[in-house]
Amino acid sequence: MKPWPDERIGATLRALEAACRENKIFMSGDQRVSESDAAYLLGLSGGGLKNLRHEGAAPVAYRMPINGARVSYRLMDLAAWIESRRGEC
């Protein structure tokens, strides 16, 4: 039986949280990370994520500074973005 999309997003979110802990990535109280850390978690270069953001194809970004970065991303948005691309090859 396949898991529902929300279950997959939850599992991906938990994996991202674990990756943040393992890699000592700073996370705000509302689980935002810097753009460079988000790129790392997604397996992209910082410039690649920035380009996707400018094209409107990246996860939801926040213009709220965090840990020296001007742009930040919530882990939940990263998880939803990852799962929305499942099967795109």
C-alpha atoms as one frame of an Amber mdcrd trajectory, in Angstrom:
protein
   0.000   0.000   0.000   1.410   3.410  -1.023   1.699   6.124   1.638  -0.445
   9.218   1.168   1.325  12.382  -0.014   1.072  13.977   3.452   2.747  10.913
   4.972   5.572  11.153   2.432   6.000  14.867   3.154   6.134  14.105   6.886
   8.760  11.413   6.350  10.813  13.751   4.159  10.506  16.516   6.762  11.812
  14.176   9.457  14.741  13.220   7.204  15.550  16.907   6.607  15.402  17.621
  10.355  17.792  14.716  10.983  20.150  15.982   8.257  20.165  19.417   9.919
  21.080  17.888  13.266  23.759  15.616  11.772  25.346  18.457   9.798  24.928
  21.067  12.567  22.817  23.295  10.295  21.324  26.276  12.107  17.533  26.130
  12.134  15.296  28.945  13.402  12.436  28.284  15.815  10.031  28.007  12.880
  12.421  25.584  11.126  13.873  27.975   8.550  17.363  27.468   7.157  19.570
  29.725   5.061  19.531  29.534   1.268  22.954  27.888   1.154  21.893  25.293
   3.736  18.638  24.668   1.850  20.637  24.132  -1.347  22.885  21.660   0.462
  19.874  19.743   1.802  18.371  19.607  -1.690  21.621  18.505  -3.309  21.881
  21.705  -5.340  24.510  24.403  -5.595  23.701  27.711  -3.927  23.580  29.363
  -7.342  21.343  26.600  -8.684  18.746  27.140  -5.961  18.968  30.907  -6.419
  18.371  30.486 -10.163  15.368  28.241  -9.502  14.021  30.864  -7.096  14.351
  33.601  -9.709  12.607  31.361 -12.267   9.752  30.710  -9.828  10.557  26.989
  -9.735  12.064  26.712  -6.225  10.411  25.955  -2.900   8.692  28.871  -1.172
  11.359  31.315   0.009  11.174  33.904   2.773  12.877  37.288   2.705  13.492
  36.967   6.414  17.146  37.028   7.437  18.532  34.005   9.215  22.082  33.327
  10.345  23.528  35.986   8.030  21.490  35.010   4.959  18.894  37.332   3.401
  16.720  34.491   2.073  15.535  31.495   4.062  13.449  28.370   3.523  11.205
  26.383   5.884  11.980  22.688   6.070   8.283  21.882   5.527   8.363  23.800
   2.234  11.518  21.942   1.187   9.861  18.602   2.011   6.697  19.498   0.074
   8.779  20.655  -2.906  10.797  17.426  -2.924   7.670  15.289  -2.804   5.916
  17.356  -5.489   8.702  16.329  -7.867   8.471  12.635  -7.142   8.502  10.746
 -10.400   9.792  13.648 -12.532  12.692  12.111 -14.457
